[in-house]
Amino acid sequence: MWAVLDNELRLTGIPCSLVQYCRITCSLKLARGRWPGQGNKLDDVLQRLRISGNRGLHGALKDAHRLGQVIPHLR
């Protein structure tokens, strides 16, 4: 599942898996479990939780910040 990140680690000379260093939380799996059968893109989840989500253009830093607000509601 995290093959892309694991491959990047290998390319930098670190021959191990990301899960050896940190706990990985999949917000999409959590959202699908809470709202099965509904749209669970980040914008959908932000709207359901009434979190300001005027993200405009995609930005990884903005998305990470918003996910930081969303994850506590999904656990």
Phi, psi and omega in degrees: 000324181256029186301324181297313180292319178299322178295320178298320176299314179300320180296333178269004177094011179255099187275061179211179182261148179302325183294347176285342185251337184206163175272130182255128178246123178265106182296329179294317177298318179296316181294319178295326177291325181279323182232069182295141176080359179251166175294133182231031171294162182304318179298321179297314182293317178302318180295315179299323181273000180057043175258130180307121185231031179287077187279339183063225178292151180298135175213127183299320181293318177297316180298318179297320178297315179295320178298325175299331176278329185279315187309314180302332179282341184265347183275000000 
